[in-house]
Amino acid sequence: MTTSHPRTALSVNVNKVALVRNTRHLGIPSVTRAATLCLEAGAQGITIHPRPDERHIRAQDVHELAALMQQWPGREFNIEGNPTQNLMDFIRQVRPAQATFVPDSEAQFTSDHGWSFPQDAERLQPLIAECRALGVRVSLFMDPLPEQMAAARAVGADRVELYTEPYAAAWGTPDQATQLARYAAAAQAALDAGLGVNAGHDLNRDNLAAFVRDVPGLLEVSIGHALIADALELGYAATVRAYQQCIDDGVAARRS
């Protein structure tokens, strides 16, 4: 059974704002100010990925953003990272709306693959259970493999976040339609298993609408690098509105 959602939520990843700030000791640009401007423009959430080396988001940012999000009821704070590194401490301290578990190493340049089952089941299950006991929704970062979705649900996950770099890399190539079909099939398998569907990694203003149109039940997209790059030219408010227009265009095409 296909499940639809009236509007896919946009969660803005502000890691790159922190990355620029960390090149100097002046506290600018402000991560909390960037988040505030995105929320004021209508973003439904804020995402961060605090890595152990604090290359961008620092521990202080986590707490300051958690305090900020308390002022925005109905908007969601999503903290992502590897639960076997530093993520669980932050989850216990601030209890965000959502924790996205990502299987990256401490030295990894960026997230580039999802969890695998049954290999990762034993270590993930108790951590997922702890998050849910704290009232925190858990999403697992996953490759678009339909056969893995039931296993993600079996370990207790609420949602999956489909890793979308292969789709983004195929955009504008003959492989584009094949990749879209892969993600649509994976999303449908997730829905059939009782999971919610999120997505993220290299989504942008060019490829977002088609993804929203073709991937069923898409609850949330988390977008950072491209959105912050666009904001350097357009400003935060105009950029958030542009991405939401892409989402709306995708939803409208889905219904037509």
N, C-alpha and C positions, 0 to 999 in steps of 0.2 A: 504494500500500500504506500503510495506517495504522499508525503506530508509537505504542505506548503507553509510559508510564513509570510505575513503581510509586508514586512519590510526587513531586509537583512540589516542587522546592526553594524555600525562602523565603530571599531575600537582603534584609537590612534596610538601607535607605539612611539614613545618619545625618547627612545634610547639615543637617537642621533643628535638630539638637542643636548643631551648630557655629554656626548662625545665631543662636540664643539666646545662646550663650556670647559671641559677638563683640559683643554690645551693651554689655558691660562689660569690665573688664580684670582679672577675678578668676579666670579659668580654669575657671569653672563655668557650666553643667554640663559635665562631662568627656566628650569624644567617645569616648575609649578606654574609659572606664567604661561608657558606654552600650552600646558594641559588645560589651564583655565580658558584660554582663548579658543581652543578646540571644543571644549564643552559648551562655551557660550555660543559657538557657531552651530551646535546641534549634534556633535559627536555623542554616541551613546555609551562610549567607554574609553578608558585609558589603559594601555598595556605597557608593561615594562619587563625587561629581562635582566635582572641584576646578576651579573657574572661574578665569580669569586675574586677575579683580579680587579674588579671595579673599573674596567676600561671605559665604561660609560655611566650607567646607573650606580650610584653609591648607596650605602645603607641609609644615610640620612635622607636621600631622595625617596626611598621606599616609605619611610615614616611620614615625610612631609606630604607626599601624594596621597597616602592613606587618610591623613587628616583632611586634605582638600576634598577627597571624594565623599567624606561624611557630609559635606555641604551641598552635595548634588544627589539627593535621593532619586532613585530610579535610574541612575547611571552606574556603570559597573567598572570595578577595578579588577584587572586581570594581571596576575603575576606569573610569568613563565620562567622555566629553567629546569635544570636537572635536579630531581628530588633527592639524589644521593650526594649532592654537593651542598650548596648553601640555601636552597629554596625553602626547605621545610621550616627553618628557623623563622624566615619572614612570614610564612603562612601562619605559624603559631602566634606570631606577634601581632599581625594586623588583620588576619582573617578576611582576605579579599573575597569578592563575590565568586571569583573563579581562579583556579590554579591550573595552568597548562604545563603538563610534564613533557619535557623535551630531552631526548637522549644525547646531548652533546657533551664533549669532553671539555675540561677546563681550558685547554689551549686552542680549542676549535675556533676557526675564523668566524663562522656563522653556522646556524643550524642547517644541516644538509641531509637528514634522513629521519625516518620515524622509528618508533618502537617495533620490535618483532616478537611474535608469539609462536610457540610457547616459551621461547628463551627468556623473555623479560617478565613473565607473569609472576614468578615467585617473589621477586624484589619489589614489584610495583603494588601488589595487592594490599599489603599492610599499610603502605603510605597513602594509597587511595582511601582506604578505610579510615585512616586518621583524619584526612582532610574532610571527608564527609561527616565524621563525628563532630568536627568543628563548624559544620554548616557551610563548608566551602565546596562549590561545584568543581569537579575534576574533568579536564579535557586532556586527551592524549594526542600528542603530535604523531601523525601517522602518514605513511606513504599511501597512495591511492590503490590499495589492494583489497578488493571486495572480500576475499577469503579471510582477511585478518579482522574484520569488523566484529564478528560475533565473539571472538576471543577478547577484544578490547572491552566489550560489554561484560563478559564473564568475570573479568578482574575487578569490576565495580565502577568503571568509568561512566560518567554522565554524557560526555560528548567526545568526539574526536575533532582535532584540527587537521584538515588535510593539507599536507605540505605541497605547495603549489609551484615551486620553482620549475619543475619539468614542463608544466603548462605554460608558464611565462616564457621559458626558453623557446618553446615551440610556436609562440605567437607570431603570425605573419609568415609561417612556413607551411609546407604541405602537410606537416604532422599536426597542425593545430586542431583539426577536427577529431583526429584519433585521440589526442590528449584530452580534449573536452569530454569525449565519450568515456574515457577511463575514469575521470573524476565523477561524472554523472553516475556511473555504475557503482563506484565506491561509496558515494553518498547514499544511493538507494540501498545498498547493503547495510550501511550504518543505520539508516532509518528502519529497515526491516528487523535489525537486531535490537531496536529500542534506544538507539543513541541519537543525541542531537549532533548537528553538523556545523562546525566552524571551518575556516580556511585562512591560510596566510602564507606569505613569502613571495616577494616580487610581484604582487598584484599592483596594478597601476591604472591610470586613467584610460589607457588604451585597451587593456585586456579585461577590466573588471566587469563591465556590463554583460559581455558574452558569458562570463563565468556564472554570474548571478542568474542569467537567463536559463542556462542549461543544467545547472547543478541543483537537484531537488532538495528542498528543506533546509536551505542555507540560512542558519541563524545569525552568524556573525563572521565578519572578515576583520582581521587584524592587520593593519598596514602601517609601516614605519618608514623605510628608506625612501621610497618613491614619494610618499606624501610629504615628508619633511623637505625633500629636495624641491618639490613643487612649491612648498610654502616659502622657500627662499625667494622665489620669483613673484608669487601671487599673494603671499600673506596667509596666515593660518585660516582666517575666516573664509576667504574665497576658496581656498584649497579644500577645506572640509565640505563646503557646499558643492564643489565640483565632484568630489568623490561620492557624495550622497546622490547627486544627479545621475552618476553612473549606475549606482545601485537602483535608483528609481527606473532608469531606462531598462535595466535588465529585468526588473519585476514586471514592467509594462509589456515587454516583449514576451515574457513567459505567459502572460495572460492572453495575448493576442492570437 
